[in-house]
Amino acid sequence: MMTPVVITVLIAAGLGAFIVVQSQQQSEQLEQADAVAADYLSAVAMFRAGVVKAVKKPDPESPQAIRKALIAAIDEPPVLAEANSFGIENSTAYMLAEEVEAGLLEPYREVSAELKRASVALAYVKTAREVLDMRITDYVTSTTLSDSVELRSTLIPAFVSARERLAAATVPKGQEKLAATVDAAVQYLIDQASTLASSIDDRRNYSFTYASQFEVAITAVEDYATKVTGDLTESLNELEDL
C-alpha cells in the first residue's frame, strides 16, 4: 500500500523542480531581451546625436546641402537584435525598443521632405529677389529720355529676359499667387516702358513709376522667405528633441 504514495511524492517533487527550472529560464530570457533592448536604445541615442551633428556641418542657408548630409547620416540606422520568443513577448523594454525601431526614421524623412520643399522655395526666392532688385536706372543713362533707343535695345529686353527667368523657375507648391504678384510687377514695368517708348517716338510726353508694384512684390517674397526659413529652423531644431 506504500508504493502509490511514494510514486505520488516523487511525481510532485519532480514537477516542483521543473517549475523552478522553467522560472529560472524565463527570468534569464527576460534579462537577455532587456539587455538587447538596452543596447539598441543606447545605439539609437548615439545615432540621433550623430544626425544632429551631421546636419549642423553644411551651410545653414543651403537646404539642399543639409538634406544631403541628413540622408547620408541616416543611411545605416541601428538594428534591434533578435531575442528569444519569451523575451520578445514579455519584456517591456524589448517592446519599447521595437516601437522605437518602427518609428525611428519617420521624423528624419519628414525633415528631409521639409528640406526638399525649402530648397525649391528658396531657389525661387533667390530668382525673385534678383529680378525685383533690378532698376530702370541700371539700363538707361537718364530718367529723362529724348529717344527710345535705350528703352528698346537695353531696358525692355533686360526685363523681358527677367520675366523669362521667372517663368523658368519652379514655383513652390501653393505659391501661385506669390508668383503671379511677382510676374505682374515685372510685366507692369515692361508694359509701361513700352508705352513710354511709343510716346517718345510719337513726340508725346509720358512718365510712369513702378515703385509701388515692386514694393508689393518684394514684401510678398520676403514674407514668404521668412516663413520658409522659420519653418525649416523649427523642423531642424526638433531633431535635437528626439
C-alpha positions in Angstrom: 0.0 0.0 0.0 3.0 2.3 0.4 4.1 2.2 -3.3 1.5 4.6 -4.7 2.3 7.1 -2.0 6.0 7.1 -2.8 5.2 7.5 -6.5 2.9 10.4 -5.9 5.5 12.1 -3.8 8.2 11.6 -6.4 6.0 13.0 -9.1 5.2 16.0 -7.1 8.8 16.6 -6.3 9.7 16.3 -10.0 7.1 18.8 -11.0 8.3 21.3 -8.5 11.8 21.0 -9.8 10.5 21.5 -13.4 8.7 24.7 -12.3 11.8 26.1 -10.6 13.9 25.4 -13.7 11.3 26.9 -16.0 11.0 30.0 -13.9 14.8 30.4 -13.9 15.0 30.0 -17.7 12.2 32.6 -18.2 14.0 35.0 -15.9 17.2 34.6 -17.9 15.3 35.1 -21.1 13.8 38.3 -19.9 17.2 39.5 -18.8 18.6 38.7 -22.2 15.8 40.5 -24.0 16.1 43.5 -21.7 19.9 43.6 -22.4 19.3 43.5 -26.1 16.8 46.3 -25.8 19.1 48.4 -23.7 22.0 48.0 -26.2 19.7 49.0 -29.0 18.3 52.1 -27.2 21.9 53.2 -26.4 22.8 52.8 -30.1 19.7 54.9 -31.0 20.8 57.7 -28.7 24.2 57.8 -30.4 22.6 57.6 -33.8 20.3 60.6 -33.1 23.2 62.6 -31.7 25.2 61.8 -34.8 22.4 63.0 -37.1 22.1 66.3 -35.2 25.9 66.8 -35.5 25.8 66.0 -39.2 23.1 68.5 -40.2 24.9 71.3 -38.5 28.0 71.0 -40.7 26.7 72.2 -44.1 25.9 75.8 -44.9 22.8 76.7 -42.8 21.4 78.6 -45.8 21.6 75.6 -48.1 18.7 73.3 -47.6 20.0 71.1 -50.4 23.4 70.6 -48.6 21.7 69.9 -45.3 19.4 67.4 -46.8 22.3 65.6 -48.4 24.1 65.4 -45.1 20.9 64.2 -43.4 20.3 61.4 -45.9 23.9 60.2 -45.5 23.6 60.3 -41.7 20.5 58.1 -41.6 21.7 55.7 -44.2 22.6 53.0 -41.7 20.3 53.2 -38.7 20.9 50.8 -35.7 19.1 47.5 -35.9 17.4 45.8 -33.0 19.0 42.4 -32.4 16.8 39.3 -32.1 15.8 37.9 -28.7 14.2 34.7 -27.6 10.4 34.4 -28.1 9.6 34.6 -24.4 11.6 37.8 -24.0 10.1 39.3 -27.1 6.6 38.7 -25.8 7.2 39.6 -22.2 10.0 42.1 -22.0 8.6 45.7 -21.6 12.0 47.1 -22.6 12.1 45.0 -25.8 8.6 46.0 -26.7 9.6 49.7 -26.3 12.7 49.1 -28.4 10.5 47.6 -31.2 8.3 50.7 -31.1 11.4 52.9 -31.3 12.8 51.0 -34.3 9.4 51.1 -36.1 9.3 54.9 -36.0 13.0 55.7 -35.8 13.4 57.1 -39.3 10.0 58.8 -39.8 11.0 62.1 -38.2 14.1 62.3 -40.4 12.0 61.5 -43.5 9.7 64.4 -42.6 12.6 66.8 -42.2 14.1 65.6 -45.5 10.8 66.4 -47.2 10.8 69.8 -45.5 14.3 70.4 -46.7 13.4 69.5 -50.2 10.4 71.9 -50.1 12.6 74.6 -48.7 15.3 74.1 -51.4 12.7 74.7 -54.1 11.2 77.6 -52.2 14.5 79.4 -51.6 15.6 78.9 -55.1 12.5 80.7 -56.3 13.0 83.4 -53.7 16.6 83.9 -54.9 15.4 84.3 -58.5 12.6 86.7 -57.5 14.9 88.8 -55.4 17.4 89.2 -58.2 14.6 90.2 -60.6 13.0 92.6 -58.2 16.3 94.2 -57.4 16.6 95.3 -61.0 16.2 99.1 -61.5 15.4 101.1 -64.6 18.4 103.3 -63.9 20.7 100.3 -64.4 19.7 100.3 -68.1 19.2 103.9 -69.1 21.7 106.8 -68.8 19.0 109.2 -67.7 15.4 109.2 -66.4 14.6 111.9 -68.9 14.8 110.4 -72.4 14.7 112.2 -75.7 14.6 108.9 -77.8 13.5 105.4 -77.3 16.8 103.7 -78.2 17.9 102.6 -74.7 14.4 101.6 -73.9 14.0 99.3 -76.9 17.6 98.0 -77.1 18.5 97.6 -73.4 15.8 98.2 -70.7 12.9 96.3 -72.2 15.0 93.3 -73.3 16.5 93.1 -69.8 13.2 92.9 -68.1 11.7 90.6 -70.7 14.7 88.3 -70.0 14.0 88.6 -66.3 10.4 87.7 -66.9 11.6 84.6 -68.7 13.8 83.7 -65.8 10.8 83.8 -63.5 8.8 81.7 -65.9 11.6 79.1 -66.0 11.8 79.0 -62.2 9.9 76.3 -60.3 7.1 77.9 -58.4 6.8 76.3 -54.9 3.6 74.3 -54.3 0.8 76.5 -53.2 2.6 79.8 -54.1 0.9 80.5 -57.4 -0.5 83.8 -56.0 3.0 84.9 -54.9 4.4 84.1 -58.4 1.6 86.0 -60.0 2.3 89.0 -57.9 6.0 89.0 -58.9 5.2 88.4 -62.6 2.6 91.2 -62.5 5.2 93.7 -61.2 7.7 92.9 -63.9 5.0 92.8 -66.6 3.8 96.2 -65.4 7.3 97.7 -65.9 7.6 96.2 -69.3 4.2 97.5 -70.4 4.9 101.0 -69.1 8.4 101.1 -70.7 6.9 100.0 -74.0 4.2 102.8 -73.7 7.0 105.3 -72.9 9.0 104.2 -75.9 6.0 104.6 -78.2 5.2 108.0 -76.7 8.7 109.2 -77.3 8.6 108.0 -80.9 5.3 110.0 -81.3 6.8 113.0 -79.6 4.3 112.8 -76.7 5.2 113.3 -73.0 4.8 110.3 -70.8 6.1 109.2 -67.4 5.5 106.4 -65.0 6.6 105.0 -61.7 6.8 101.3 -60.7 7.9 101.5 -57.1 4.6 100.6 -55.5 4.2 97.5 -57.8 7.7 96.3 -57.0 7.3 97.0 -53.3 4.2 94.9 -53.1 6.0 92.0 -54.8 9.2 92.4 -52.7 7.1 92.4 -49.4 5.3 89.2 -50.5 8.6 87.5 -51.4 10.3 88.5 -48.1 7.3 87.4 -46.1 7.4 84.0 -47.8 11.1 83.7 -47.3 10.7 84.4 -43.6 8.1 81.7 -43.2 10.1 79.1 -45.2 13.3 79.7 -43.1 11.3 79.8 -39.9 9.6 76.5 -40.6 12.9 75.0 -41.6 14.7 76.2 -38.5 11.9 74.8 -36.3 12.0 71.5 -38.1 15.7 71.1 -37.7 15.5 72.1 -34.0 13.0 69.4 -33.4 15.7 66.8 -34.3 17.5 67.7 -31.1 14.4 66.8 -29.0 14.1 63.3 -30.4 
